[in-house]
Amino acid sequence: MRANTIIIKAFFAAISDNAERAAVNYRCVAEFSLETPKRRAECKKEGVPVTRKKQRKGTSFFNKLVLFGVVLALLAGAGVAWWANTPILTAGQPARAFAVAPGSGVNSAAGQIADADIPVNTTLFIVLARLSGKGGKLKAGHYEVKVGATPLTLLDQMVRGEFAQETLVIIEGWTFRQMRQAIASHPALKHDTAAWSEQELLAKVAPGYKYAEGLFFPDTYRFAKGASELQVYRQAHAQLLKQLNKAWAARAPSLPYKSPYEALIMASIVEKETGTEDDRGLVAAVFVNRLKRGMLLQTDPTVIYGMGEKFDGNIRKRDLSADTPYNTYVHAGLPPTPIALPGAAALAAALKPASTDALYFVSRGDGSSHFSSNLDDHNRAVRKYQR
């Protein structure tokens, strides 16, 4: 209702001066017919001629013409108001996208909407934009018209720069390489970092870090079509820092981590080792217990990460003895970097592990694991579940 009032007021603003003057003339002429001295004096004050014959001859046609114009303006304003609040698409129609090029004025923008086969009357849209004072405030970018949108809401959308939103899902447990491939192949992103090295990218996104692995939070990210890849990298890194700092602040006492980064490394191992939600805290506890005792972590995912592209789906005995920085069967302590992108649950588990004395676990083959506190029990579990 408020939008209708604004539109109609805009029409009246264009004719307000003449209409107001005409109303005075019309009123005075009508009142002269009553030959009331008081009214005649008021009309003289308004500057209206007082000769009755001249008033009737000189103003009658003009007043009718202006009155007709006022009525016409009212009808036109009501018509534009109705059109401006009528849905562009009907129920069941798919959303439609269009783009407004940089430097476009309202006429050009309206033409680009029409070129995208969006059923909006170009002339009326231009009139609406100009009368509302928004014609010079339209922002260039990619937009989407959904069911329920009206010309008025579309205009407001273009003024606010509410661009069409694209999404990219980064999966928990992905490596940085997989994340980078997903970003590089997304059709809606501006691929301005594809040729950059990992170090060049980190200098722009996460200065101070030497390695990108684990520095980005797995989540669903939204962005306008044509956005820079850097936007996604920065969003994902900022979200990772937020989640890591939150988990670090709430960490359990007596953990064997010297820094949040070491906790991030542990979380990435937990992410790759866990098959079920219920096992996360226990898996984290096993590795924490082993670190505290100075035991080797002996976790396969770190070995696989160290093998890189050489990994063919199988780990052989020689792989477990290969001297890589990530082989936790050979080197004590944590690997030098995370081995994947951990999610919130893995971060929470690494910083608040379950309370258990377990030191071993073996897969049951159904995604869950069996946990043991001594080697004999572990060996029996291995024979039961894997042989």
C-alpha positions in Angstrom: 0.0 0.0 0.0 2.9 2.4 0.8 4.5 1.6 -2.5 1.2 2.5 -4.3 1.0 5.8 -2.4 4.6 6.7 -3.3 4.0 6.1 -7.0 0.8 8.1 -7.1 2.5 11.0 -5.2 5.3 10.9 -7.8 2.8 11.5 -10.6 1.2 14.4 -8.6 4.5 15.9 -8.0 5.0 16.5 -11.7 1.7 18.5 -12.0 1.4 19.9 -8.5 2.0 23.5 -9.3 -0.5 23.8 -12.1 -3.1 21.6 -10.4 -3.0 23.7 -7.2 -3.4 26.9 -9.1 -6.2 25.4 -11.2 -8.0 24.3 -8.0 -8.0 27.8 -6.7 -9.4 29.2 -10.0 -12.1 26.5 -10.1 -13.1 27.1 -6.5 -13.3 30.8 -6.9 -15.3 30.6 -10.2 -17.8 28.3 -8.5 -18.1 30.5 -5.5 -18.6 33.7 -7.6 -21.9 32.1 -8.8 -23.1 32.5 -5.2 -22.1 36.2 -5.4 -20.8 36.1 -1.9 -18.7 39.2 -1.1 -16.6 37.3 1.4 -15.7 34.7 -1.1 -15.0 37.3 -3.7 -12.5 39.0 -1.4 -10.7 35.7 -0.7 -10.4 35.1 -4.4 -9.0 38.6 -4.9 -6.4 37.8 -2.3 -5.5 34.7 -4.3 -5.0 36.9 -7.4 -7.9 35.5 -9.3 -9.7 38.1 -11.6 -13.1 39.1 -10.2 -15.0 40.0 -13.3 -17.6 37.2 -13.4 -17.9 37.0 -17.2 -14.2 36.8 -17.8 -13.9 34.1 -15.1 -16.5 31.9 -16.7 -15.2 32.4 -20.2 -11.5 32.5 -19.4 -11.2 29.7 -16.9 -14.0 27.3 -17.5 -12.4 25.3 -20.3 -8.9 25.5 -18.8 -10.2 24.3 -15.4 -12.0 21.4 -17.0 -8.8 20.5 -19.0 -6.7 20.6 -15.9 -9.2 18.6 -13.9 -9.3 16.1 -16.7 -5.5 15.9 -16.5 -5.6 15.4 -12.8 -8.0 12.5 -13.2 -6.0 11.1 -16.0 -2.9 11.3 -13.8 -4.7 9.6 -11.0 -5.7 6.8 -13.2 -2.3 6.5 -14.8 -0.7 6.5 -11.3 -3.1 3.8 -10.1 -2.3 1.8 -13.2 1.4 2.0 -12.7 1.0 1.2 -9.0 -1.0 -1.9 -9.9 1.5 -3.0 -12.5 4.5 -2.4 -10.2 3.0 -4.8 -7.6 2.0 -7.5 -10.0 4.2 -10.7 -9.9 6.4 -10.9 -12.9 6.3 -14.8 -13.1 3.4 -17.0 -12.3 3.5 -20.0 -9.9 5.3 -22.9 -11.4 7.5 -20.9 -13.7 11.3 -21.3 -13.3 13.5 -18.5 -12.0 15.1 -16.4 -14.7 18.5 -14.8 -14.7 19.8 -11.6 -16.3 22.9 -9.4 -16.1 23.3 -5.7 -16.0 26.6 -4.5 -17.5 28.8 -2.0 -15.7 28.0 1.6 -16.7 24.4 0.8 -17.7 21.8 3.5 -17.2 18.2 2.8 -16.5 17.2 2.6 -20.2 20.0 0.2 -20.9 19.3 -1.9 -17.8 15.6 -2.2 -18.8 16.7 -3.3 -22.3 19.0 -6.0 -20.8 16.1 -7.3 -18.7 14.0 -7.5 -21.9 16.8 -9.2 -23.8 16.8 -11.9 -21.1 13.2 -12.7 -22.0 11.9 -11.5 -18.6 8.3 -10.3 -19.1 8.7 -6.8 -17.7 7.3 -3.8 -19.7 10.4 -1.8 -20.5 8.7 1.6 -20.7 6.8 1.2 -17.5 10.0 0.0 -15.7 11.9 3.1 -16.8 9.0 5.3 -15.7 8.8 3.5 -12.4 12.6 3.9 -11.8 12.6 7.6 -12.7 9.5 8.6 -10.8 10.8 6.8 -7.7 14.1 8.5 -7.9 16.0 5.2 -8.3 16.9 5.4 -11.9 20.5 6.4 -11.3 21.1 4.0 -8.4 20.9 0.7 -10.2 24.0 -1.6 -9.6 25.6 -3.7 -12.3 25.7 -7.4 -11.7 23.9 -10.7 -12.2 20.4 -11.0 -10.9 17.7 -13.6 -10.6 13.9 -13.1 -10.9 12.0 -15.7 -8.8 8.3 -16.4 -8.5 6.7 -13.7 -6.4 9.0 -10.9 -7.5 7.3 -7.8 -8.8 8.7 -4.9 -10.9 8.9 -2.8 -7.7 10.8 -5.5 -5.7 13.0 -6.1 -8.7 13.9 -2.4 -8.9 14.7 -2.4 -5.1 16.8 -5.5 -5.6 18.8 -3.8 -8.3 19.3 -0.7 -6.2 20.5 -2.7 -3.2 22.7 -4.9 -5.4 21.1 -8.2 -4.2 22.8 -10.3 -6.9 21.9 -13.9 -7.8 23.6 -16.3 -5.4 25.8 -19.2 -6.5 27.0 -21.9 -4.2 30.1 -24.0 -3.7 30.2 -27.0 -1.3 33.5 -27.8 0.2 33.4 -31.4 1.7 34.8 -32.4 5.1 37.9 -34.5 4.6 38.8 -33.0 1.2 42.4 -32.1 0.7 43.4 -28.6 -0.3 44.1 -30.0 -3.8 40.5 -31.2 -4.1 39.2 -27.9 -2.9 41.2 -26.0 -5.4 40.0 -28.2 -8.2 36.4 -27.6 -7.2 36.9 -23.8 -7.1 38.8 -23.8 -10.4 36.1 -25.7 -12.2 33.1 -23.7 -10.8 31.5 -22.0 -13.8 30.2 -19.0 -11.9 33.5 -17.9 -10.4 36.0 -15.6 -11.9 39.1 -17.7 -12.2 41.8 -15.2 -11.3 43.9 -17.4 -9.1 44.2 -20.5 -11.3 47.8 -19.7 -12.4 49.0 -18.8 -8.9 51.2 -21.1 -6.9 50.2 -22.2 -3.4 52.6 -19.6 -1.9 51.2 -16.8 -4.0 47.6 -17.7 -2.9 48.6 -17.9 0.8 50.2 -14.5 0.6 46.8 -13.0 -0.4 44.6 -15.2 1.8 46.6 -16.5 4.8 49.9 -14.6 5.2 52.2 -16.1 7.7 51.4 -19.8 6.8 53.7 -21.9 4.7 51.2 -24.6 3.7 47.6 -24.3 2.6 46.5 -27.8 3.7 43.8 -27.7 6.4 43.5 -23.9 6.5 40.0 -23.8 4.9 36.8 -24.8 6.5 34.5 -27.2 4.8 31.1 -25.6 4.3 28.6 -24.3 1.7 29.7 -20.9 0.4 27.5 -18.4 -1.4 28.7 -15.7 -3.8 27.5 -13.6 -6.7 28.0 -14.9 -10.2 31.3 -13.6 -11.5 32.9 -13.3 -8.0 36.6 -13.7 -7.6 38.0 -17.1 -6.4 39.8 -15.1 -3.8 36.4 -14.3 -2.2 35.7 -18.0 -1.6 39.3 -18.7 -0.3 39.0 -15.8 2.1 35.6 -16.8 3.4 36.7 -20.4 3.9 39.9 -19.4 5.7 38.1 -16.9 7.9 35.6 -19.5 8.9 38.3 -22.0 9.7 40.0 -19.5 12.0 36.7 -18.8 13.7 35.9 -22.4 14.3 39.4 -23.3 15.4 39.7 -20.5 17.8 36.2 -21.3 19.2 37.2 -25.0 19.8 40.6 -24.0 21.2 39.0 -21.6 23.7 36.8 -24.5 25.0 39.5 -27.2 24.9 39.9 -29.8 27.6 42.9 -29.5 30.0 46.2 -31.4 29.7 46.1 -31.8 26.0 49.5 -32.5 24.3 49.2 -29.6 21.8 51.5 -26.7 21.8 49.3 -24.5 19.6 46.0 -24.3 17.8 47.8 -25.4 14.6 48.8 -28.7 16.2 45.2 -29.2 17.3 44.2 -28.6 13.6 46.7 -31.3 12.5 45.1 -33.7 14.9 41.6 -32.8 13.8 42.5 -33.5 10.2 43.7 -37.0 11.2 40.5 -37.6 13.2 38.5 -36.5 10.2 40.1 -39.0 7.9 40.1 -41.9 10.4 36.5 -41.7 11.6 33.8 -43.7 9.9 30.9 -42.8 12.2 29.9 -39.8 14.3 30.0 -41.8 17.6 33.6 -42.8 17.1 35.1 -39.3 16.7 35.8 -38.6 20.3 37.2 -42.1 20.9 39.5 -41.9 17.8 40.8 -38.6 19.0 41.3 -40.0 22.5 43.4 -42.9 21.2 45.8 -40.5 19.4 45.9 -38.1 22.4 46.7 -41.0 24.7 49.5 -42.3 22.3 51.0 -38.8 22.1 51.1 -38.5 25.8 52.9 -41.8 26.1 55.3 -41.1 23.4 53.9 -43.9 21.2 53.9 -43.7 17.4 50.5 -42.6 16.0 50.7 -45.3 13.3 47.7 -44.0 11.3 47.3 -45.0 7.7 45.7 -41.7 6.4 49.0 -39.8 7.1 50.9 -42.4 5.2 48.5 -42.1 2.2 48.8 -38.3 2.3 52.6 -38.6 2.2 52.5 -40.9 -0.8 50.6 -38.2 -2.8 49.7 -39.2 -6.3 51.6 -42.5 -5.9 48.8 -43.9 -3.8 46.7 -46.4 -5.9 44.2 -47.4 -3.4 46.4 -49.9 -1.5 49.0 -49.5 1.3 51.8 -52.1 1.1 54.3 -53.1 3.7 57.0 -51.0 2.0 54.8 -48.0 2.2 54.6 -48.3 6.0 58.4 -48.1 6.2 58.9 -45.4 3.6 60.7 -42.4 5.1 58.3 -39.5 4.4 57.5 -36.6 6.8 54.0 -37.9 7.0 54.7 -41.5 7.8 53.6 -41.8 11.5 54.8 -45.5 11.5 58.3 -44.1 11.2 58.2 -40.6 12.8 57.0 -39.9 16.3 54.5 -37.1 17.0 52.2 -35.3 14.7 52.9 -34.9 10.9 54.2 -31.4 9.9 50.9 -30.2 8.5 47.2 -31.2 8.5 46.4 -33.9 6.0 42.8 -32.7 5.1 40.2 -30.1 5.8 38.5 -31.0 9.1 35.0 -30.1 9.9 33.5 -28.7 13.2 32.9 -32.1 14.7 36.5 -33.2 14.1 37.8 -30.0 15.6 35.6 -30.5 18.7 36.7 -34.1 19.1 40.4 -33.2 18.8 40.1 -30.6 21.5 37.6 -32.4 23.7 38.4 -36.1 23.2 36.4 -38.9 25.0 37.5 -40.1 28.4 39.1 -43.5 27.8 42.3 -45.4 28.2 42.1 -46.9 24.7 45.3 -47.0 22.7 44.2 -49.0 19.7 41.3 -49.3 17.3 40.5 -51.4 14.3 37.7 -51.1 11.8 34.8 -53.5 12.1 34.1 -53.3 8.4 30.8 -51.5 8.8 32.2 -48.0 9.3 32.6 -48.3 13.1 35.7 -49.2 15.0 36.5 -51.5 17.9 38.7 -49.9 20.6 41.2 -51.6 22.9 43.4 -50.5 25.8 46.2 -53.1 25.3 48.0 -54.8 22.4 46.7 -58.3 23.1 43.1 -57.2 23.0 43.8 -55.3 19.9 45.4 -58.2 18.1 42.4 -60.4 18.9 40.1 -57.7 17.5 42.2 -57.5 14.3 41.9 -61.3 13.9 38.1 -61.1 14.4 37.3 -58.2 12.2 40.0 -58.2 9.4 40.9 -61.9 8.8 
